[in-house]
């Protein structure tokens, strides 16, 4: 056996994918946690005394994030109040099982847990949405609704920060996706460690520089309980193509993950480029980069029997909305007697009452 490169006198049991160091279990734990602590302190991520909601799915990333944040909060006296926030998308055989793991995390880490469901917020489950739109574009609905659902949960909990388990691999994949899509606005902000949600609650990424493989190794050696089954609809996601590309590149050079992130951080957008600015959706009142947020457009399509309404370019959705349901979305106001405020109607009653 090789000796631990930290020169602690113990034998190494693993090789870090990120650095190539051969470490014993104890030194790996220390290095892993210290890097996350450094990420938090260097970015001035949290203000002492704040309440932080951890977006918890039951998977390895959110489980490790909850465990490490609790440990660092105690060790370095961050003075944070930590709570768990989970979203039930309504995916039978996947989310219902993973939520049981989240409840186990709640008990193990002694953190309050709040669960919000798509059914209560939007009147639809993902199973119902997939039945309406098919498997090709369903991840668009889930991603948009989940992002807003987390914002809604953070507002309901009155937290100061929303911490997500996005790791280095996730961010590198997102950089690749935005390059392939030519999405300048998202490319500019996807590498930010702290982002504005538009609702006044910053989103933070403590695991931004943490490799996915090391998260798995940490969870394994710490014997953490997490849910490892992939979403049954995920194989159809566009992100999957970026993930395959990234893994192929990583086989040749593990540093490619960090190189892509650093490239994304270094990119600058010309001052003449027109970029959307965060504002409030005129229908639901939550953060949006357009007058009508993507969630409201998608929900309108579902409720009106036009499930593909929000798929593709926004200009196409605007034309379809105005032609089919009389909703004005490119002006300063929404001019339609057939629309409702989802914050007041759909989010409370489970489905649109103005159909």
HELIX and SHEET records of a PDB file:
HELIX    1   1 UNK A   25  UNK A   42  1                                  18    
HELIX    2   2 UNK A   60  UNK A   75  1                                  16    
HELIX    3   3 UNK A   95  UNK A  109  1                                  15    
HELIX    4   4 UNK A  118  UNK A  122  1                                   5    
HELIX    5   5 UNK A  126  UNK A  133  1                                   8    
HELIX    6   6 UNK A  138  UNK A  157  1                                  20    
HELIX    7   7 UNK A  168  UNK A  181  1                                  14    
HELIX    8   8 UNK A  184  UNK A  189  1                                   6    
HELIX    9   9 UNK A  212  UNK A  221  1                                  10    
HELIX   10  10 UNK A  234  UNK A  236  5                                   3    
HELIX   11  11 UNK A  239  UNK A  252  1                                  14    
HELIX   12  12 UNK A  256  UNK A  266  1                                  11    
HELIX   13  13 UNK A  294  UNK A  303  1                                  10    
HELIX   14  14 UNK A  314  UNK A  324  1                                  11    
HELIX   15  15 UNK A  346  UNK A  349  1                                   4    
SHEET    1   A 2 UNK A  14  UNK A  15  0                                        
SHEET    2   A 2 UNK A  22  UNK A  23 -1                                        
SHEET    1   B 6 UNK A 112  UNK A 117  0                                        
SHEET    2   B 6 UNK A  81  UNK A  88  1                                        
SHEET    3   B 6 UNK A  51  UNK A  55  1                                        
SHEET    4   B 6 UNK A 161  UNK A 163  1                                        
SHEET    5   B 6 UNK A 202  UNK A 204  1                                        
SHEET    6   B 6 UNK A 194  UNK A 195 -1                                        
SHEET    1   C 2 UNK A 279  UNK A 280  0                                        
SHEET    2   C 2 UNK A 287  UNK A 288 -1                                        
END                                                                             
